Amino acid sequence: MSAALTFVAALGLLSGVELDARGFVAADGRVFAFAPGSPEQASGNAVSMVAEPQLALASDDGVHVVTVQPFLRLDPLDQQRSHWDLRRAEYTATFESWEAGFGVGQFRWGVLESYGLTDVINQADYLESLDKSQRLGQPYLQVGWLPGDWAVRLYALPGSRPARFPGERGRLRLGAVVDPDQVIYESSLGQWQPSFALRVTGAVGDFDLGLGLFTGNAREPRLIAQLTEDTLVAAYDVMHQASADVQWTLGALTLKAEGLARLWSRELAFFWAGGVGLDYSFFDVAGSGVDVTLAAEYLHDTRPVTAPVTFFQHDVFAGLRLMVNDSASTLVQVGAIVDVLDGQTYARLQAARRFGESWKLFGTVNAFVGPRGRLESTLLREHYAELRIVYYL
């Protein structure tokens, strides 16, 4: 009720408003190449429904904006994967070189394409993707100062969201089920431990720079095995992180780098991680109107085995994006992340094409290849293809 009253009050500030309604509804069909590895798991071959509408109200001068963006998925096989979330429900205001906002929002840090290494504010929605590309909404208060080409933003984050994982019948899970009813927090305040973040971004010539500080509950959990119940329990430590990212644009060539240093747990254990990469684009290849972009990145992470889980400790990424630039916005992209020590590989092929004014078709093939004996080795049976039909509102 208090949240509703807050947004009613925000709407009251909008004397003359412009309404923008958008978003999408979609049907996702998935087919797996192999039967599941555990007898309690469903086949995963099914069609699920997704809806993510977005409603924005803005004052005529653009100073006041209210945005609401819910998310819903209905899955016929995995009860855990059927879920809803409030991705955004926020009020923002901009006054000359100052801005402020509160509610539930989405924030992205970093420049690398393969993995959001320094992205730290929002919790990943692992029911939707394994690569942190989909995130849960984060409650926040924010104030920002925007002097010229720079921006300084301070965030107060009242609480954190526990990660969501596939259930007992779900596919794309890490062997044992992560128990959603048992969550461990290092802080005595649990998930209500407040977090704070500072983000500075700016441009210097051809360089785009970003600096970040964060303190609060970690978004990445440690996964603790419960041998008596054959389940995993997610444990969240308090952490303190400093990060930096830079992007240098030189015409068709873009160079990227980002890194972090983190102290975690009561012992203030330390590790660092970083990544470098480049993109190079060939425009209008042979006069065809087709643009081709090549990408390569390297990720390195020094965290010990007792730290929160990561799959990308010493990995290279290579990718290709082909944009046809036709009336249907045809896009084809392929990429793979490979562990340079043991060859474990995650590869994806994706194609997309628009039909008419409001329909779009996405096709995706995902493959996992590598040695056994690692936490993520259960994914080796999880090759799957997905077809998504989207109607844009």
Secondary structure, 3 states (H helix, E strand, C coil): CHHHHHHHHHHHCCCCEEEEEEEEEEEEEEEECCCCCCCCCCCCCEEEEEEEEEEEEEECCCCEEEEEEEEEEECCCCCCCCEEEEEEEEEEEEECCEEEEEEEECCCCCCCCCCCCCCCCCCEECCCCCCCCCECCEEEEEEEECCCCCEEEEEEECCCCCCECCCCCCCCCCCCEEEEEEEEECCCCHHHCCEEEEEEEEEECCEEEEEEEEEEECCCCEEEEECCCCEEEEEECEEEEEEEEEEEEECCEEEEEEEEEEEECCCCEEEEEEEEEEEEEECCHHHCCCEEEEEEEEEEECCCCCCCCCCCCEEEEEEEEEECCCCCCCEEEEEEEEECCCCCEEEEEEEEEEECCCEEEEEEEEEEECCCCCHHHHHHHCCEEEEEEEEEC
